[in-house]
Amino acid sequence: MSYGPKAAERLSGKIILITGASAGIGESTAREFAAAAAGNVKLILTARRAEKLSALAEDLKKEYSNISVHTATLDVSKIDTIGKFVTDLPTEFADIDILVNNAGLALGRDSIGTIIESDIQAMFNTNVLGLITMTQAVLPIFKKKNSGDIVNLGSIAGRDPYPGGGIYCPTKAAVKSFSHVLRKELINTKIRVFEVDPGNVETEFSNVRFKGDLEKAKSVYSGTEPLLAEDIAEIIVFACSRKQKTVIAETLVFSTNQASATHLYRDS
């Protein structure tokens, strides 16, 4: 996507922290920020898979000679590690400008009453507590300079709950509510809060949800033309590269064959 010189100027020199950056929307967002700023950004890329982060960093450095990339293994579900991670960032990357709370997961499609306790804890710790804790760790940096962008990845599931989403849907509803409260509390600042709610996006997400059952994961997208990670990344970078006074507060994103969480046209 071409953002034009104004976008590159607005993103120039920004320090951008992206959680869950090893694949999917997180990885695509890192690549999109780099492209939009012609490499003139500093990226902090975190995820659980260090080897994936290293490979992404090498790719970006090969493509952009002026880019700076710091990678760190971080599992946001381990909330007691987040504060130290932020305070221990190298000086070059410490003054964060943009936080993309992308890390998240769904596990299973079990009905309420049969959901595994460990799945409940993992989803709430990652999707809700991890996101909130990361935001609280970074927010003082933003408040000190009275600027910064917070991008929270929600989901259509937070607006339109569906059977089999008894835990995942409430976690994403919590993201929506948290984003609304945060935006209202920051009304007297120059800190912006964006919420992006994707619909059907083909990434590793379903592989994780169905715990490696590739047949079940593939069936989610069967007969449809789902969105791709880069489609969501473009929206995130577009929002962050607008004039500082402009807040694209909420974005609900569907592919053309989707009209709600459960209303999909399947050509099969």
C-alpha positions, 0 to 999 in steps of 0.5 A: 500500500502506498501511504505517500510522503506525509505518512512517512514523515509522520512515522519517521523515527518512531519507536514501535512495540508490537506484541505477537510479532512472530507471525500473522498480523503482528509480522505483517504489521512490522513489515507494513510500518517499515514499508510506510516509513521507508525503513526510518523506524525503530521496531521492538518485536516480541513473541514467544518464538525467538527464531521467528523474530530473528528471521523477521528482523534479518529480513527487515534489515536486508530490505532497509539499511536504515531500520533498527530492530530489537527482538525479545522473547515475551509471552504476554500471558506471563503478566509478571514479566511485562513490567520488567521487559519494558523497563529493561529496554535498551535506551535506543528503544525505551521511549516508545511512540506506538504500542500495538497490542496484537498478541492473542489467541483462541483455544477450542470451540468447546461449549460452556460446561466442557471448556478446559480450565487451562484454555480459559486461563490462557485466553484470559491471561493473553487476550485480556490481562496481558494486553492490560498489563502491557498498556499500563507498563507503556502508558507512563511513557506516553503520558510523560511526553503527552503523545503516543498511539495504542492499537488494540486488536479486538475481533468481531467476536467481541461484538457478535458472540457465537456458540463455541466462543464462550471464552474467546468472545468475552475476552474480546468484549473486554478489549473493546470495553477497556479501549473505550474506557482508556480513550475516555480517560485520556481525553485531555491528552494527545494519546490516541487509542485505536481498536481494530476488529477483524473478521475472518482472517487466514493466519496461524490463528485457527491452527492454534485454536484447533491445537494443530488439527490442520484439517479443522483449521483449514475448514474455517476458511473453506469456500470463502475468500478470507482477509489476509494478515497484510489487510489488517496491517494496512489498516493499523498503519493507516490509522497511526499515520494520520494527522495527530488530531485524527483518531480512527477509534474503531474499525470493523473489517470484513472480507466481501463474503462476510456480514457478521461473525457467523454470516459467511457466504461459502462457495461450496 
